[in-house]
Structures are given as structure tokens and as C-alpha cells.
Amino acid sequence: MLSQLLKEGLRTLDQGPMATPGAPIYDEAIGCVTTIEGPAMRASTIWCLALAGSLAWAGPAPADDLKGAERLLCVTIEVTACGQESPCEEVSPEELNVPRFLEVDLAHRLLSTTPASGENRQTRFEQLRREDGMIVLQGVEGGRAFSIMISEASGKLTASVARESLGVVVFGACTPAPAAVAAGK
């Protein structure tokens, strides 16, 4: 996202000799903003590489431990749809009516939209397994089969929904539900 903004707002190195010395440009090779002039360009490039390296070493953010949790609050991060006769493409959750937030009640085997969504949707799932650090939910409703896997250690969610001639993959993240949600408020 940042690199796209930089690309739109700054010239790139491939604009050649017309570039003004000292003017900021976007260096696509390293993904950073730099300048044309000799030492300044080298210093800027080194700084950008150091920044990129430090971000790469930062590692993943700490995750929520879901072991023993009976109610979860999950968020949709990415949705990809594949049709039988069309290529797979990333789509917004709204395009396929996928909720942005989902409450998962493991004890009652129930998936629900959050009250703030105003949708009041619920779906029961038939299968629930906790195995090898994964929570696995499966069900069928309205001509669609779904399967959801949630890592107890990281909270990462991967879901698939299938119906005739269409498959959807959803990536997301879950956390133990806040006390108010768990209490049904």
C-alpha cells in the first residue's frame, strides 16, 4: 500500500536523464524513496535498506491464545472467489455478503454476525473438533458447505465455502470474545 502511494506521488528511476538532481524519486528496486545525487542517493538507499531489514526482522505480532476459549470474535481480512469458468480473484467481503466480524460460540455450535452489523444472521455448524492445536468447524446451510480452521496458538482463521460452480476462501483472525459479547450483551 505504501509503495503504491509512493509510486503515484513520485517519479521513478526509469524516467532517466530528465530527472532533476536532488528531486525525490521512488526506487522500485529497493522499494524506497531516494534522490538522484551521488552521496545522497547512496545514503538514502542504505537507510532504506536498513529500514526494510529491520522491519523484516521484527517478526509477526504477538497472537491471542485461544486454548480453552469457548467464544471467539473473528474478523475477515481477505476474501478470494473462484468460479468454475472464471479465474480466482480477490474481492471485498461485501461483494459476497461475507460478514466483516463474526462471533463464534463453540459451546452452542453457532456462528453469528455482531449486533453492530445490524444483520442478525446466525448459522449452526454440525461438526466441531479441537485437534493438533486447531479448531475445526464444518456445516451446510442454504446450498453451501463451509469449513473453518482456526489456529489455537495464533488465532489465524482460514475458511472455505463451496456451492455449485463457486468456491470462496476467507482469511481472517480470531481473539477470545470480550466479556460483554460472551455474556450475550
C-alpha positions as CSV (number, residue, x, y, z in Angstrom):
1,M,0.0,0.0,0.0
2,L,2.8,2.4,1.0
3,S,4.8,1.6,-2.1
4,Q,1.7,2.2,-4.3
5,L,1.2,5.6,-2.7
6,L,4.8,6.4,-3.3
7,K,4.7,5.3,-6.9
8,E,1.7,7.5,-7.6
9,G,3.2,10.6,-5.9
10,L,6.8,10.5,-7.0
11,R,8.8,10.0,-10.2
12,T,10.6,6.6,-10.7
13,L,14.2,6.0,-11.6
14,D,13.2,4.7,-15.1
15,Q,12.3,8.3,-16.1
16,G,16.0,8.6,-17.0
17,P,18.0,11.7,-17.7
18,M,15.1,14.1,-17.5
19,A,15.1,13.6,-13.6
20,T,16.1,16.7,-11.7
21,P,19.2,16.3,-9.5
22,G,18.2,16.2,-5.8
23,A,14.5,15.6,-6.5
24,P,12.8,12.8,-4.6
25,I,12.1,9.6,-6.6
26,Y,10.7,6.2,-5.9
27,D,13.4,3.5,-6.4
28,E,11.4,0.4,-7.4
29,A,14.4,-1.9,-7.0
30,I,14.5,-1.3,-3.3
31,G,11.0,0.0,-2.6
32,C,12.1,3.3,-1.1
33,V,12.2,7.0,-1.8
34,T,15.7,8.3,-2.7
35,T,17.4,11.2,-4.5
36,I,19.4,11.4,-7.8
37,E,22.6,13.0,-6.4
38,G,25.6,10.7,-5.8
39,P,26.4,10.5,-2.0
40,A,22.8,11.5,-1.0
41,M,21.5,8.7,-3.2
42,R,23.8,6.2,-1.6
43,A,23.0,7.3,1.9
44,S,19.3,7.3,1.2
45,T,19.5,3.8,-0.3
46,I,21.5,2.5,2.6
47,W,18.9,4.0,5.0
48,C,16.0,2.4,3.1
49,L,17.7,-1.0,3.0
50,A,18.4,-0.8,6.8
51,L,14.8,0.2,7.5
52,A,13.5,-2.7,5.3
53,G,15.8,-5.1,7.0
54,S,14.8,-4.0,10.5
55,L,11.1,-4.4,9.6
56,A,11.7,-7.9,8.2
57,W,13.4,-8.9,11.4
58,A,10.6,-7.5,13.6
59,G,8.7,-10.8,13.1
60,P,5.0,-11.4,13.5
61,A,2.9,-9.5,16.1
62,P,2.0,-11.5,19.2
63,A,-1.1,-13.6,18.8
64,D,-4.0,-14.4,21.0
65,D,-4.0,-17.8,22.6
66,L,-7.4,-19.5,22.0
67,K,-6.8,-22.6,24.0
68,G,-9.8,-23.3,26.2
69,A,-11.8,-20.3,24.8
70,E,-15.5,-21.1,24.1
71,R,-16.5,-17.8,22.4
72,L,-14.4,-16.1,19.8
73,L,-14.6,-12.8,17.9
74,C,-13.2,-13.1,14.3
75,V,-12.5,-10.5,11.7
76,T,-12.4,-11.1,7.9
77,I,-9.1,-9.9,6.4
78,E,-9.1,-11.2,2.8
79,V,-11.7,-12.9,0.5
80,T,-10.9,-14.8,-2.7
81,A,-13.6,-16.1,-5.0
82,C,-13.2,-18.7,-7.8
83,G,-15.8,-19.6,-10.4
84,Q,-15.9,-22.8,-12.4
85,E,-15.4,-20.8,-15.6
86,S,-13.7,-17.7,-14.3
87,P,-10.3,-17.0,-12.7
88,C,-9.9,-16.6,-9.0
89,E,-9.9,-13.0,-7.8
90,E,-9.7,-11.1,-4.5
91,V,-13.0,-9.4,-3.7
92,S,-14.3,-7.3,-0.9
93,P,-16.3,-9.2,1.8
94,E,-19.3,-7.0,0.9
95,E,-19.4,-8.2,-2.7
96,L,-20.2,-11.8,-1.4
97,N,-22.1,-10.8,1.7
98,V,-19.3,-12.1,4.0
99,P,-19.5,-10.5,7.4
100,R,-16.6,-8.3,8.5
101,F,-16.9,-9.6,12.1
102,L,-18.2,-13.0,13.2
103,E,-19.0,-14.3,16.7
104,V,-18.2,-18.0,17.1
105,D,-19.9,-19.8,20.0
106,L,-18.2,-23.2,20.3
107,A,-20.4,-24.4,23.1
108,H,-23.6,-23.8,21.2
109,R,-22.1,-24.5,17.7
110,L,-23.3,-21.2,16.4
111,L,-21.8,-18.6,14.1
112,S,-23.4,-15.1,14.3
113,T,-22.9,-11.6,12.9
114,T,-22.2,-9.0,15.6
115,P,-25.1,-6.8,16.8
116,A,-23.3,-3.7,15.3
117,S,-23.6,-5.2,11.8
118,G,-27.4,-4.8,12.0
119,E,-27.8,-8.1,10.1
120,N,-28.8,-10.5,12.8
121,R,-27.6,-13.6,10.9
122,Q,-26.9,-17.0,12.5
123,T,-25.7,-20.3,11.2
124,R,-25.3,-23.5,13.1
125,F,-22.4,-25.8,12.4
126,E,-22.6,-29.6,12.7
127,Q,-19.0,-30.6,13.2
128,L,-16.6,-29.3,15.9
129,R,-13.2,-30.7,16.5
130,R,-10.2,-29.5,18.5
131,E,-7.2,-31.4,17.3
132,D,-3.4,-30.7,17.0
133,G,-3.9,-27.1,18.1
134,M,-6.6,-26.4,15.5
135,I,-10.3,-25.7,16.0
136,V,-12.2,-27.1,13.0
137,L,-15.9,-26.2,12.3
138,Q,-18.0,-27.6,9.4
139,G,-21.5,-27.3,8.3
140,V,-24.0,-27.0,5.4
141,E,-26.7,-24.3,5.0
142,G,-28.6,-22.8,2.1
143,G,-26.9,-25.0,-0.5
144,R,-23.5,-24.1,0.7
145,A,-20.9,-26.2,2.5
146,F,-18.4,-24.5,4.8
147,S,-15.3,-25.4,6.7
148,I,-13.4,-23.2,9.1
149,M,-10.0,-23.8,10.6
150,I,-8.7,-21.6,13.5
151,S,-5.3,-21.9,15.0
152,E,-5.5,-22.0,18.8
153,A,-1.9,-20.7,19.1
154,S,-2.1,-17.8,16.6
155,G,-5.9,-17.1,16.1
156,K,-5.4,-17.2,12.3
157,L,-8.6,-18.3,10.5
158,T,-8.9,-20.0,7.1
159,A,-12.4,-20.7,5.8
160,S,-13.8,-22.1,2.6
161,V,-17.3,-22.0,1.3
162,A,-18.5,-24.1,-1.6
163,R,-21.6,-24.1,-3.7
164,E,-22.3,-25.1,-7.2
165,S,-19.7,-23.6,-9.6
166,L,-18.3,-21.2,-6.9
167,G,-15.6,-21.5,-4.2
168,V,-14.7,-18.9,-1.7
169,V,-11.7,-18.8,0.6
170,V,-11.6,-16.4,3.5
171,F,-8.6,-15.5,5.7
172,G,-9.0,-13.8,9.0
173,A,-8.1,-13.7,12.6
174,C,-9.8,-14.5,15.9
175,T,-9.5,-13.5,19.5
176,P,-11.3,-14.6,22.6
177,A,-14.6,-12.8,22.7
178,P,-14.8,-9.8,25.1
179,A,-16.8,-10.4,28.3
180,A,-19.8,-8.4,27.1
181,V,-20.0,-10.5,23.9
182,A,-19.5,-13.7,25.8
183,A,-22.3,-12.7,28.2
184,G,-24.7,-12.1,25.2
185,K,-24.9,-8.3,25.8
